[in-house]
Amino acid sequence: MLSQRLQQKLLQKLSPQQILLMKLLQVPTVALEQRIKQEIEENPALEETNDADDLAELSQDFDDSTPGDTGETENTEEVNKDDEFDLDDYLMDDDDVPTYKLSVNNTSADDERKDVPFVSGTTFHDLLHSQLGLHDLDEKQMIIAETIIGNLDDSGYLQRDINAMVDDLAFSQNIQTTKDEILEVLKIIQELDPPGVGARNLQECLLIQLRKIEDPDKAVLNAIRILERYFNEFTKKHYSKIIKKAKITEEELKDAIDEILKLNPKPGNSLNETTKTNHYIIPDFIIYNNNGGLELQLNSRNAPELRLNKTYVEMLEAYSNSKDKKKHKDTLTFVKQKIDSAKWFIDAIKQRQNTLYTTMEAIMNYQKEYFLTGDETKLRPMILKDIADIVNLDISTISRVANSKYVQTPFGTFLLKSFFSESMQKEDGEEVSTREIKKILSDCIDSENKSKPLTDEQLAKILKEKGYSIARRTVAKYREQLSIPVARLRKEI
C-alpha cells in the first residue's frame, strides 16, 4: 500500500571544488606533474605557461602602458553590463601576476637541479637466452628452456610448478613433454650465469652456488652438508643442534656460515638492480638550518605555472558580446564549463600548496628541537589533532597531507607521518614520544653482545632502569615495528 509522508533530513555534501582539493592533497610531489598534465589534456581551457608567452605578455604590458584611445574599452564595458553573467569572472584575475614577474624571486643561479639518471642494460633473462646458444639443445629442448626462463621471477627463482608447465607447453606450444624432460632442461639452466638462477627455493639456490666452487675447501664442504641436511636448523639458528648432529666444532660451523653468507640469495637482482627503473624519493618539503634558524621550502619543481587558455577566454568574450547569443548558447555553455573547471583546478593547486606549507610549518615548529639537532630522543609526542588545532584544519586534511609525503632535513629524508607518534608517561611523569622509546630500544639491540642477544624480558628491564616502565609484550610490539627479529635469530657465533 502506497503512503505519503513528510520527512526532513540534514545532509552535508562536499562541493566539486572541495573534492578536487582533497584528491590533490593526497598526491605527492613526484606524481603531481603527471596529474597536472592529465588535467591539461582533458581540459583545453587550461594550459601551462612558457617563456615565449611570458615575453609576449611582457611586450603587451609595455604597449598597454602607453597612452592611447580608451574608447574601445568603455564600449566593451557598456556591452558587458547587458550580459546575463559577469564576463570579468571568467577573465584573468587582477591579482594573477605573470610568471616572468615572479621568476626572479622563485629561481636562482645557485639552485641545485638534479636529473634522475636512467640506466639501460641487459636483464638476466636476456643473458640466459644468449647463453642457451652455447648448449647443444634440440628444437623441443630450446622451447622448454625459453618457457622456463620466461617463468623465472625477478629474483631468478622458478616459482611455477613443473606439472603446470607441462600443461602450459601442451596448450600454448602444442608440445607433449614430461616432468622429467623439463627437469633435465632445468638442470642446464641452473648451470648458467648468474650462479643460483633457476632454483626453486632458497636452499636449492645456495647449494647451486656452493657446488659451482672449484676445488672446495673444508668450509665449503661443511656448508654444503649443513644446507643439505640441517637447513631447517640453520634458518632457525639452532647452532648447538647443528654442532651436535654434524659432529663439527664451533669454529668449523663459523667458517661454514661465513661461506654461506658470501652467497647471493637473489641472483636475478644482481642484474635487475641496474636495468629496472630506479624509484627515487623526491621530497615534498625541504628544511634548512640557517645558523640555528629553521627555514622551510615547498618543493614546487613538479608543479608548473598554470593559466587559462587565451583562445578560450577570447572565444568566451566573443560569444558573450555576439548579437546571436541564443544561436551560440550550447557553445557558450561548453566554453564556460571548461573555463570554470580550469579556474577551479588552478585555485585547487594554489590552495594545495598553501595547505601543505601551512601544515609542514606547524610540524616543523612543533618538532623544532628535533629538526635542529637530529636527535630522535628530542621528538615530542604528536598526533594529527595537535597539528589540526594549530592550523585550524580538519584531522582528515592533516592525514591527507602527512600520507605519502616526504621531508628532506639536514639529517636525511623521512616520511612525514613517521613524526607522528603517541605519548607515554615516564616514571617521573614526563610525557615522551613512543618513537623516543623505539630509538633507545634500537640502540640497546645495536650495542648488545651478538653471541648472547638480549631477550624481550631483558630489554624491558633495561628500559625500566632508564625510566621507561613498559611491559615485555610492548617491547615485542615495538621490536616488530622496527623489523628486528627475536633474540634467537639475532645470535651470532
C-alpha positions in Angstrom: 0.0 0.0 0.0 1.4 3.4 -1.0 1.6 6.1 1.6 2.8 9.7 1.6 4.8 11.3 4.4 6.9 14.4 5.0 10.4 13.7 6.1 13.2 16.1 7.0 16.9 15.2 6.6 20.1 17.1 7.3 22.8 16.2 4.8 26.4 17.5 4.4 27.9 17.3 0.9 31.2 18.4 -0.4 31.3 20.7 -3.4 33.2 19.6 -6.6 36.0 22.1 -5.7 36.4 20.6 -2.2 36.5 17.1 -3.6 39.2 18.2 -6.1 41.3 19.7 -3.3 41.0 16.6 -1.1 42.2 14.5 -4.0 45.1 16.8 -4.8 46.2 16.9 -1.2 46.9 13.2 -1.3 49.0 13.4 -4.5 52.8 13.5 -3.6 55.1 15.9 -5.5 56.5 13.1 -7.7 53.0 12.4 -9.1 51.7 16.0 -9.2 53.3 16.8 -12.6 51.5 13.8 -14.2 48.2 14.8 -12.6 48.5 18.3 -14.0 49.4 17.0 -17.5 46.3 14.8 -17.3 44.1 17.8 -16.5 45.7 19.8 -19.3 44.9 17.0 -21.8 41.3 16.7 -20.6 40.6 20.4 -20.4 41.7 22.6 -23.4 40.9 25.8 -21.4 43.9 25.1 -19.2 47.5 25.5 -20.2 51.0 25.7 -18.9 52.9 28.9 -19.1 56.1 29.1 -21.1 58.9 31.6 -21.6 57.8 32.6 -25.1 54.3 33.5 -23.9 55.9 35.4 -21.0 58.0 37.5 -23.4 54.9 38.3 -25.5 53.0 39.2 -22.4 55.8 41.5 -21.3 55.7 43.2 -24.6 51.9 43.5 -24.4 52.2 45.0 -20.9 54.6 47.6 -22.3 52.3 48.5 -25.2 49.2 48.8 -22.9 51.1 51.1 -20.6 51.4 53.8 -23.4 48.7 56.5 -23.5 46.1 56.0 -26.2 42.4 56.0 -27.0 40.3 54.2 -24.4 37.0 54.5 -26.1 37.0 50.8 -27.2 37.4 49.7 -23.5 34.5 51.9 -22.5 32.3 50.4 -25.2 33.2 46.9 -24.1 32.3 47.7 -20.5 28.9 49.0 -21.7 28.2 45.8 -23.6 29.2 43.7 -20.6 26.6 45.4 -18.4 23.9 43.9 -20.5 25.2 40.3 -20.3 23.4 37.6 -18.3 26.6 37.0 -16.4 29.7 39.0 -15.4 32.3 38.3 -18.0 35.0 39.6 -15.7 34.6 36.5 -13.6 35.8 34.3 -16.5 38.8 36.5 -17.4 42.2 36.6 -15.7 42.1 37.9 -12.1 43.8 41.2 -11.5 45.9 39.7 -8.8 47.3 36.9 -11.1 50.8 38.1 -11.6 52.5 36.9 -14.8 55.2 34.3 -14.3 58.0 36.5 -15.7 57.4 38.9 -12.8 57.8 36.1 -10.2 60.7 34.1 -11.8 63.4 36.3 -10.2 62.0 35.5 -6.7 61.5 31.8 -7.4 64.7 30.8 -9.2 68.3 31.5 -8.7 71.6 30.6 -10.4 72.6 28.8 -7.2 69.5 26.5 -7.2 70.6 22.8 -7.2 69.0 21.0 -10.1 69.2 17.2 -10.1 68.3 15.0 -13.0 67.2 11.4 -12.4 69.7 9.0 -14.1 68.2 6.2 -16.2 70.4 3.2 -16.7 70.0 0.8 -19.5 71.5 -2.7 -19.7 70.8 -6.4 -20.2 68.4 -8.2 -18.0 69.3 -11.6 -16.6 66.6 -13.1 -18.8 68.4 -11.7 -21.9 71.7 -13.0 -20.5 70.2 -16.5 -20.1 68.7 -16.5 -23.6 72.1 -15.6 -25.1 73.8 -18.4 -23.1 71.4 -21.0 -24.5 73.1 -20.9 -27.8 76.3 -22.3 -26.3 74.5 -25.5 -25.4 73.6 -28.3 -27.8 69.8 -28.3 -27.5 67.3 -29.6 -30.0 64.2 -27.6 -31.0 62.0 -29.1 -28.3 64.5 -28.5 -25.5 65.0 -24.9 -26.7 61.3 -24.2 -26.4 61.2 -25.8 -23.0 64.3 -23.7 -21.9 62.7 -20.5 -23.2 59.5 -21.3 -21.3 61.4 -22.0 -18.1 63.3 -18.6 -18.4 60.0 -16.8 -19.1 58.7 -18.2 -15.8 61.6 -17.0 -13.7 60.7 -14.2 -11.3 62.8 -11.0 -10.9 64.9 -12.7 -8.2 65.8 -15.6 -10.6 63.6 -18.2 -8.9 61.3 -20.7 -10.7 58.1 -20.3 -8.8 56.0 -22.1 -11.4 55.1 -25.7 -10.7 56.7 -28.2 -13.1 53.4 -30.1 -13.7 51.7 -26.8 -14.5 54.5 -26.1 -17.0 53.8 -29.5 -18.7 50.2 -28.3 -19.3 51.4 -24.8 -20.4 53.6 -26.3 -23.1 50.8 -28.6 -24.3 48.2 -25.8 -24.6 50.3 -22.9 -25.7 53.1 -24.6 -27.8 51.3 -27.9 -28.7 54.3 -29.8 -27.3 53.9 -33.0 -25.4 56.5 -33.3 -22.7 57.0 -34.9 -19.3 58.1 -33.7 -15.9 61.5 -35.4 -16.3 62.2 -33.7 -19.6 61.6 -30.3 -18.0 63.8 -31.1 -15.0 66.6 -32.2 -17.4 66.4 -28.8 -19.2 66.1 -27.0 -15.8 69.5 -28.5 -14.7 71.1 -27.0 -17.8 69.6 -23.5 -17.0 70.9 -23.9 -13.4 74.4 -24.2 -14.8 74.2 -20.8 -16.5 75.2 -17.4 -15.1 74.4 -15.7 -12.7 75.0 -18.7 -10.3 71.9 -19.8 -8.5 69.4 -18.8 -11.2 66.7 -21.3 -11.9 66.4 -22.5 -8.3 63.0 -23.4 -6.9 63.7 -22.3 -3.3 66.4 -20.6 -1.2 68.0 -23.9 -0.2 68.5 -25.0 -3.8 69.8 -21.6 -4.8 72.5 -21.6 -2.2 73.5 -25.2 -3.0 73.8 -24.5 -6.7 76.3 -21.6 -5.9 78.3 -23.7 -3.5 78.6 -26.6 -5.9 80.0 -24.3 -8.6 83.0 -23.5 -6.5 86.1 -25.2 -7.9 88.4 -27.1 -5.5 86.1 -26.6 -2.5 87.9 -26.5 0.9 86.6 -28.0 4.2 84.5 -24.9 5.0 82.6 -25.1 1.7 82.1 -28.8 2.1 80.7 -28.3 5.6 78.4 -25.5 4.2 77.0 -27.9 1.6 76.5 -30.5 4.2 74.7 -28.1 6.5 72.4 -26.8 3.8 71.6 -30.3 2.6 70.9 -32.0 5.9 70.3 -29.3 8.5 68.7 -26.4 6.5 65.7 -26.1 8.9 68.0 -25.8 11.9 70.2 -23.4 10.1 67.4 -21.0 9.3 66.3 -21.0 12.9 69.9 -20.6 14.1 69.8 -23.7 16.2 73.6 -23.8 16.1 74.0 -26.1 19.1 71.9 -28.8 17.4 73.9 -28.5 14.1 77.2 -28.9 16.0 75.9 -32.0 17.8 74.3 -33.6 14.7 77.1 -32.8 12.2 79.8 -33.5 14.7 81.8 -30.4 14.0 83.4 -27.8 16.2 82.0 -24.3 16.7 84.9 -22.8 14.7 84.1 -25.1 11.8 80.5 -24.1 11.9 81.5 -20.4 11.9 83.7 -20.9 8.8 80.9 -22.7 7.0 78.4 -19.9 7.9 80.9 -17.4 6.6 80.9 -19.2 3.2 77.1 -19.2 3.1 77.0 -15.5 3.9 79.1 -14.8 0.8 76.4 -16.2 -1.5 73.6 -14.3 -3.3 70.1 -15.3 -2.1 68.6 -13.4 -5.1 70.8 -14.0 -8.1 68.4 -12.3 -10.6 68.6 -9.0 -8.8 72.3 -8.7 -9.4 71.5 -7.5 -12.9 68.0 -6.2 -12.4 69.2 -3.6 -10.0 70.7 -1.6 -12.8 68.1 -2.3 -15.5 64.9 -1.6 -13.6 63.7 2.0 -13.4 65.0 3.4 -10.2 62.4 5.0 -7.9 64.0 8.0 -6.3 62.3 9.7 -3.4 61.5 13.3 -4.3 60.9 15.3 -1.1 57.7 17.4 -0.9 59.3 19.7 1.7 62.9 20.9 2.4 64.0 22.1 5.8 67.2 24.1 6.1 69.1 25.0 9.3 70.3 28.6 8.7 72.5 29.5 11.7 70.2 28.0 14.3 67.0 29.1 12.5 64.8 26.7 10.6 63.7 27.6 7.0 61.0 25.7 5.1 60.8 25.4 1.4 58.0 23.7 -0.5 59.3 21.6 -3.4 57.3 23.0 -6.4 59.5 21.9 -9.3 56.9 19.4 -10.4 54.1 22.0 -10.2 54.3 24.2 -13.3 52.6 27.5 -13.5 49.1 27.3 -14.9 46.7 29.8 -16.6 43.6 30.0 -18.6 44.0 29.4 -22.4 43.7 32.8 -24.0 42.0 31.4 -27.1 39.1 30.1 -24.9 38.9 33.4 -22.9 38.7 35.4 -26.2 36.2 32.9 -27.5 34.0 33.4 -24.4 34.3 37.1 -24.8 33.4 37.0 -28.5 30.3 34.8 -28.0 29.2 36.8 -25.0 29.3 40.0 -26.9 27.7 38.4 -30.0 24.2 39.6 -31.1 23.2 36.0 -31.8 23.9 34.7 -28.2 20.9 32.3 -28.4 22.3 30.7 -31.5 25.6 30.0 -29.8 24.1 29.1 -26.4 25.5 25.5 -26.4 28.9 26.6 -27.4 28.9 29.4 -24.8 27.8 26.9 -22.1 30.6 24.5 -23.1 33.3 27.2 -23.0 32.0 28.5 -19.7 32.2 25.0 -18.2 35.7 24.4 -19.4 36.9 27.8 -18.1 35.1 27.2 -14.8 36.8 23.8 -14.5 40.2 25.3 -15.3 39.8 28.1 -12.7 38.8 25.5 -10.1 41.9 23.4 -10.8 44.2 26.4 -10.7 42.7 27.5 -7.4 42.9 24.0 -6.0 46.6 23.8 -6.9 47.2 27.1 -5.1 45.2 26.0 -2.1 47.0 22.7 -2.1 50.4 24.4 -2.0 49.2 26.8 0.8 47.8 23.9 2.9 50.9 21.8 2.5 53.2 24.7 3.5 51.0 25.7 6.5 50.8 22.2 7.8 54.5 21.4 7.4 55.4 24.8 9.0 53.3 23.8 12.1 55.0 20.4 12.2 58.4 22.0 11.9 57.8 24.4 14.7 56.3 21.7 16.9 59.3 19.5 16.4 61.8 22.3 16.3 64.3 20.8 18.7 64.5 17.6 16.6 65.0 19.4 13.3 67.8 21.4 14.8 69.6 18.5 16.4 68.5 15.4 14.5 68.3 13.6 17.9 65.3 11.3 17.8 65.0 11.3 21.6 64.1 15.0 21.2 60.9 14.2 19.3 57.8 15.3 21.1 54.6 13.2 21.2 52.5 14.4 18.3 49.2 13.3 16.9 47.1 14.5 14.0 44.8 16.5 16.3 47.8 18.5 17.7 48.6 19.9 14.2 44.9 20.2 13.2 44.3 22.5 16.2 47.3 24.7 15.3 46.4 25.3 11.7 42.6 25.2 12.2 42.0 22.4 9.7 40.2 19.1 9.9 42.1 16.0 11.1 41.3 14.2 7.8 43.0 17.1 5.9 46.2 16.7 8.1 46.1 13.0 7.5 46.0 13.5 3.7 48.9 15.9 3.9 51.0 13.6 6.0 50.3 10.5 3.9 53.0 9.6 1.4 54.7 12.9 1.7 58.5 13.2 2.4 60.5 15.9 4.0 64.2 16.5 3.4 66.1 17.6 6.5 69.8 18.1 7.2 69.8 14.6 8.7 68.1 12.7 5.9 64.8 12.4 4.1 61.9 11.0 6.1 58.2 10.0 5.6 56.2 12.8 7.2 53.8 10.5 9.0 56.8 8.9 10.8 57.0 12.1 13.0 53.5 11.4 14.4 53.6 9.2 17.5 51.6 8.5 20.6 52.8 9.7 24.0 53.9 7.6 27.0 54.4 8.8 30.6 57.8 8.1 32.2 58.1 7.2 35.9 58.8 10.9 36.7 55.6 12.0 35.0 57.3 13.4 31.8 55.4 12.8 28.5 57.6 11.2 25.9 57.1 10.0 22.3 56.9 6.3 21.6 59.4 7.0 18.8 61.9 8.0 21.5 61.4 4.7 23.2 61.9 2.8 19.9 65.2 4.7 19.3 66.5 3.7 22.8 65.3 0.1 22.2 67.1 0.1 18.8 70.3 1.4 20.4 70.2 -1.3 23.1 70.0 -4.0 20.5 72.7 -2.5 18.3 75.1 -2.5 21.3 74.2 -5.9 22.6 76.6 -8.9 22.6 75.6 -10.8 19.5 76.7 -14.1 20.9 74.2 -13.6 23.7 71.5 -11.2 22.4 69.1 -9.6 24.8 65.6 -11.1 25.2 62.5 -9.0 25.3 62.3 -9.5 29.1 65.9 -8.2 29.4 65.2 -5.3 27.1 62.1 -4.4 29.2 64.2 -4.4 32.3 66.9 -2.1 30.7 64.2 0.4 29.6 62.7 0.3 33.1 66.1 1.2 34.6 66.1 4.2 32.2 62.7 5.3 33.5 60.5 3.8 30.8 58.2 1.4 32.5 56.8 -0.8 29.7 55.7 -4.4 29.6 57.6 -7.2 27.8 54.7 -7.6 25.2 55.0 -3.8 24.4 58.8 -4.3 23.9 58.0 -7.1 21.5 55.5 -5.0 19.6 58.0 -2.1 19.2 60.7 -4.5 18.2 58.5 -6.0 15.5 57.6 -2.5 14.2 61.3 -1.8 13.9 61.6 -5.1 11.9 64.1 -6.5 14.4 63.9 -10.3 14.8 63.8 -12.2 18.2 66.9 -12.8 20.2 67.5 -16.3 18.9 67.6 -15.1 15.3 70.0 -12.3 16.1 72.5 -14.7 17.6 76.0 -14.9 16.0 78.9 -17.2 16.7 
